[in-house]
Amino acid sequence: MHMQSECVLGQCKPLIELRMYAYGVLYRTFLEEPTMDFLNFLKDDQFLKFFPFQDEHPLIKQGIELAVQSLNDLDPERYERIRWDYTRLFIGPHKIPTPPWESVYLNKERLIFQEETLNVRRAYLKYCLIPKNIGQEADDHLGYELDFMYQLCQLSLENTEYIGSVLSDQKDFLENHILKWVPLICKDIFIHAKTDFYKGMAICLEGFIETDKKALKELIDQVKLS
């Protein structure tokens, strides 16, 4: 246990913190309609410019550059275009071009609250993590799945005794859920989005989850060596 703690404090902690930073930005981007405060936060505090792993994957760099440019000269009119783009892409009122649920992308009927949703819920419940709008919003919403990865990053830093199992569960969730459908919705968002903000963040997300698979392997290998 002591050596695992040393691993977290030494080689593992910086990489986990970078991953948590990235998942924090991404889940807030895709979980709900953006507020002006959130977009200003990304722009003024340069949270997007410092997004991790831009040198590791060209899609991350390309996506961040596109999203950052879209927030230049952010005014009420530009904000409203971005807010409406989210609504149109993920909420309605018309047919949703990019439904943000895993089950829609992975089952033949393209319905929500299917077996995929239940499998995602089981993963959450293992850590007693329940989405705030459970019953109203499906557990396999894109924002919830990214938030789950964010919270497991946080948990792995707070409970270093169990870091190996938490990282392993992250790897399983990434491979068995996120990587199976998120690349598909990212491509659809890029096609259907009318603002460069969501086009850019979709590209970034696709590149990041590919990079995170490698990052998790590196972390798990490091823990095994400790």
Steps between C-alpha positions, in 0.01 A plus 500: 500500500785737584669443165171555316458828687850600398411417138198731512697779661784453257454378146127425495348811655596756228354286220180429694460872570538583131236241414268638767548851360405380152197300612386795710492730197341237278218387726398860569503568126266216411283457809269800465437824314793740545461816703676822411698463823624156395612616157669806649667271751643290218610810311622740767668244725647335190378158610478390139841631400657290774301186414732200550660276238476741208844389389404133537213486250433725198122487551531648848712789373277559196183489708626733772622755244157498334314534831728779626451699180124465534510669842693806379292817527230310688193721517131430574425424136786250463414349837141446392614320184714264708225441756244429229744267325516285815122499531450403137769229508410330828157607630254599228225617448536346152657165413833477682783451248748380764313320782741503796433147632708189461197275461377690194831441324550138602160331479310427182179669613689827575305544822607634839477321836610169345744231618792733433350750744470236772859388450619857541289538814662189650842658447387818679341312790820311572632836621165624634496768232150588384428768234309796642207468259464123515157396373474815289822461306650167392812391685690448173489867402832614356548761772437249778746249361772765475415621851537142627853486361572839662376379839702180481810710429425695816435182697828345392686801642305500827518125565843390389461163672255400226659684210566181305137383503365849426731540201402152380131590524566820305674299229207256484244780481697679232535187287156345559297819478661830397724374220218294351270793427654840573709506179171454312322789669810718463489455125126576497548814710767624262267446205189653654635778724457853370759657731874445505483464878320166488678389186830564675403338829375191317833463319684556827291239681565238232874557520505509877330167562746333263785659692349409835505131415878525471523711815304245703720216377807698605353566846391141557841369393665744740282389791578134427871581518468676835 
